[in-house]
Amino acid sequence: MDPAINSVFSFQTLLSDVGATPGIHLTLRTLACRIKCNKPTKDYWDGTSVDDFYHGEMPKLFPDDVLASGSKRFYEVQEADLRENDWLQLFTEIAFFSKAELKLMAPPLLEIKKIVIETKEEYTIEAREKLKADSAIFYISYKCTGDASSARGLAGDHEGIIRKTMDGKPEHMCIEVARETEEYIPSDNESLLF
């Protein structure tokens, strides 16, 4: 629905479930996301156009002192950002549902506790510009609440890691969800001081 003109449009999406690979529980690729039209979709995902920093093993959760190090590669999402960017709730739901593996009878309530965004590039103007990065890693802490039928043994605190990449083609986006979360181990290409 377009509220500006009170008109309804058909929406068209093409989503590819690539499946699981070592260390990655779920890989989803959006190859079309638009108002319905007769144009063909560009259904080839070009992973070679994504920076090497966003390939390979998924990162691990990191300790809070990484934020205190002052690295401009990280941004802790603020409450106002959560209200303005409802897609962050969607990322949290994707992380949770990949863990739940369809064991739910009803959608549970998920409360975001903290999201930290990491990009290869350091921010240049303000940290919240990381919310608009084409490629980024999202470290999400959240709580599942609800009754026994909606939580199905999954009530409590959870953590998830999502890697979002774009290959430069309009409408293309890849979401990867880490298989399990472990303590953060910096990679060789990181320049953080602990």
C-alpha positions as CSV (number, residue, x, y, z in Angstrom):
1,M,0.0,0.0,0.0
2,D,1.3,3.4,-0.9
3,P,-0.2,5.7,1.7
4,A,0.6,8.8,-0.2
5,I,-1.9,8.0,-3.0
6,N,-3.9,5.3,-1.2
7,S,-3.1,2.7,-3.9
8,V,-2.2,-1.0,-3.7
9,F,0.7,-2.4,-5.7
10,S,1.8,-6.0,-6.2
11,F,5.3,-6.7,-4.8
12,Q,7.7,-9.2,-6.3
13,T,10.5,-11.0,-4.6
14,L,13.0,-13.8,-5.4
15,L,14.6,-15.4,-2.4
16,S,17.1,-18.1,-2.7
17,D,17.9,-20.4,0.3
18,V,21.4,-21.4,-0.3
19,G,21.5,-23.6,2.8
20,A,24.2,-24.3,5.3
21,T,27.9,-24.5,5.0
22,P,30.6,-25.1,7.7
23,G,30.2,-22.5,10.3
24,I,27.2,-20.9,8.6
25,H,23.7,-22.2,9.6
26,L,21.7,-20.4,7.0
27,T,22.4,-18.4,3.8
28,L,19.6,-16.4,2.2
29,R,20.0,-14.4,-1.0
30,T,17.5,-11.8,-2.2
31,L,17.7,-11.6,-6.0
32,A,14.6,-9.4,-6.6
33,C,12.7,-7.1,-4.4
34,R,10.5,-4.6,-6.3
35,I,7.1,-3.5,-7.4
36,K,5.9,-6.2,-9.8
37,C,7.0,-5.7,-13.4
38,N,7.9,-7.7,-16.5
39,K,11.6,-7.1,-16.4
40,P,13.7,-10.3,-15.9
41,T,15.5,-10.7,-12.6
42,K,19.3,-10.7,-12.5
43,D,19.4,-14.0,-10.6
44,Y,23.2,-14.5,-10.7
45,W,24.8,-13.7,-7.3
46,D,28.3,-12.3,-7.9
47,G,30.2,-13.1,-4.8
48,T,33.5,-12.0,-6.4
49,S,32.4,-8.4,-6.1
50,V,32.2,-8.6,-2.3
51,D,35.3,-7.7,-0.4
52,D,37.4,-10.6,0.9
53,F,36.8,-9.3,4.5
54,Y,33.2,-10.6,4.2
55,H,34.1,-14.1,2.9
56,G,35.1,-17.2,4.7
57,E,34.4,-18.2,8.3
58,M,31.9,-16.3,10.3
59,P,33.4,-14.2,13.0
60,K,32.8,-15.0,16.7
61,L,31.1,-12.9,19.4
62,F,33.5,-10.5,20.9
63,P,33.9,-9.1,24.5
64,D,32.5,-5.7,25.3
65,D,36.0,-4.2,25.8
66,V,36.4,-4.2,22.0
67,L,33.9,-1.3,22.0
68,A,36.0,0.5,24.6
69,S,39.1,0.2,22.4
70,G,37.8,3.1,20.3
71,S,38.0,1.3,17.0
72,K,36.0,3.1,14.3
73,R,35.2,-0.3,12.7
74,F,32.4,-0.9,15.3
75,Y,29.2,0.9,16.2
76,E,26.8,0.1,19.0
77,V,23.3,0.7,17.7
78,Q,21.4,3.2,19.8
79,E,17.8,3.0,20.9
80,A,16.7,5.7,18.4
81,D,18.4,3.7,15.6
82,L,16.3,0.6,16.6
83,R,13.1,2.7,16.2
84,E,14.1,4.2,12.9
85,N,15.5,1.0,11.3
86,D,12.9,-1.7,11.8
87,W,14.9,-4.1,9.6
88,L,17.1,-4.6,12.6
89,Q,14.2,-6.4,14.2
90,L,13.9,-8.6,11.1
91,F,17.6,-9.5,11.3
92,T,17.0,-10.5,15.0
93,E,14.1,-12.7,13.9
94,I,16.2,-14.3,11.2
95,A,18.9,-15.1,13.7
96,F,16.3,-16.5,16.1
97,F,14.4,-18.6,13.6
98,S,17.5,-20.1,12.2
99,K,18.3,-21.3,15.8
100,A,14.7,-22.4,16.4
101,E,14.7,-24.6,13.3
102,L,10.9,-24.4,12.9
103,K,10.1,-25.8,16.3
104,L,7.7,-23.0,17.1
105,M,3.9,-23.1,17.3
106,A,3.5,-19.3,17.4
107,P,6.0,-16.4,16.9
108,P,7.6,-15.5,20.2
109,L,8.4,-12.0,21.3
110,L,12.0,-11.0,20.8
111,E,13.5,-8.1,22.7
112,I,16.7,-6.6,21.3
113,K,19.3,-6.0,24.1
114,K,22.2,-4.9,22.0
115,I,23.4,-4.8,18.4
116,V,27.0,-3.9,17.3
117,I,27.8,-3.4,13.7
118,E,31.3,-4.1,12.3
119,T,32.5,-3.0,8.9
120,K,35.9,-3.3,7.3
121,E,35.9,0.4,6.7
122,E,36.2,2.8,9.6
123,Y,33.5,5.5,9.8
124,T,34.5,8.9,8.6
125,I,31.7,11.2,9.6
126,E,29.6,9.6,12.3
127,A,29.4,6.0,13.6
128,R,25.8,5.5,12.7
129,E,26.6,5.6,9.0
130,K,27.5,1.9,9.4
131,L,23.7,1.3,9.4
132,K,23.8,2.1,5.7
133,A,26.8,0.0,4.8
134,D,26.5,-2.3,1.8
135,S,28.4,-5.0,3.7
136,A,28.5,-5.4,7.5
137,I,28.5,-7.9,10.3
138,F,25.8,-7.6,13.0
139,Y,26.4,-9.0,16.5
140,I,23.0,-9.3,18.1
141,S,22.1,-9.9,21.7
142,Y,18.4,-10.5,22.4
143,K,15.9,-12.1,24.7
144,C,13.1,-14.5,23.7
145,T,10.0,-14.0,25.9
146,G,6.6,-15.6,25.8
147,D,4.7,-18.6,27.0
148,A,5.7,-22.2,26.6
149,S,3.8,-22.6,23.4
150,S,5.5,-19.7,21.6
151,A,9.0,-20.1,23.1
152,R,9.2,-24.0,23.0
153,G,12.2,-24.2,25.4
154,L,14.0,-21.3,23.7
155,A,13.0,-18.6,26.2
156,G,15.9,-16.6,27.6
157,D,18.9,-14.7,26.4
158,H,20.4,-15.4,22.9
159,E,23.2,-14.1,20.7
160,G,23.4,-14.2,16.9
161,I,25.8,-13.1,14.2
162,I,24.6,-12.1,10.8
163,R,26.8,-11.1,7.9
164,K,25.0,-8.9,5.2
165,T,26.7,-8.4,1.9
166,M,25.6,-6.9,-1.4
167,D,27.1,-7.6,-4.8
168,G,26.4,-4.2,-6.3
169,K,23.4,-5.2,-8.3
170,P,20.1,-3.5,-7.4
171,E,17.8,-5.7,-5.3
172,H,20.6,-8.2,-4.4
173,M,21.5,-8.9,-0.8
174,C,23.0,-11.9,1.0
175,I,22.3,-12.7,4.6
176,E,24.4,-15.4,6.4
177,V,23.7,-16.6,9.9
178,A,26.5,-18.1,12.0
179,R,26.0,-21.6,13.1
180,E,26.9,-21.1,16.7
181,T,28.3,-18.2,18.8
182,E,31.6,-18.6,20.5
183,E,34.1,-16.2,22.1
184,Y,35.4,-13.6,19.7
185,I,38.8,-14.4,18.2
186,P,40.3,-11.5,16.1
187,S,41.5,-12.5,12.6
188,D,44.9,-11.9,11.2
189,N,43.7,-8.9,9.2
190,E,42.4,-7.0,12.3
191,S,44.2,-4.1,13.8
192,L,42.4,-4.0,17.2
193,L,44.4,-3.7,20.3
194,F,43.1,-5.6,23.4
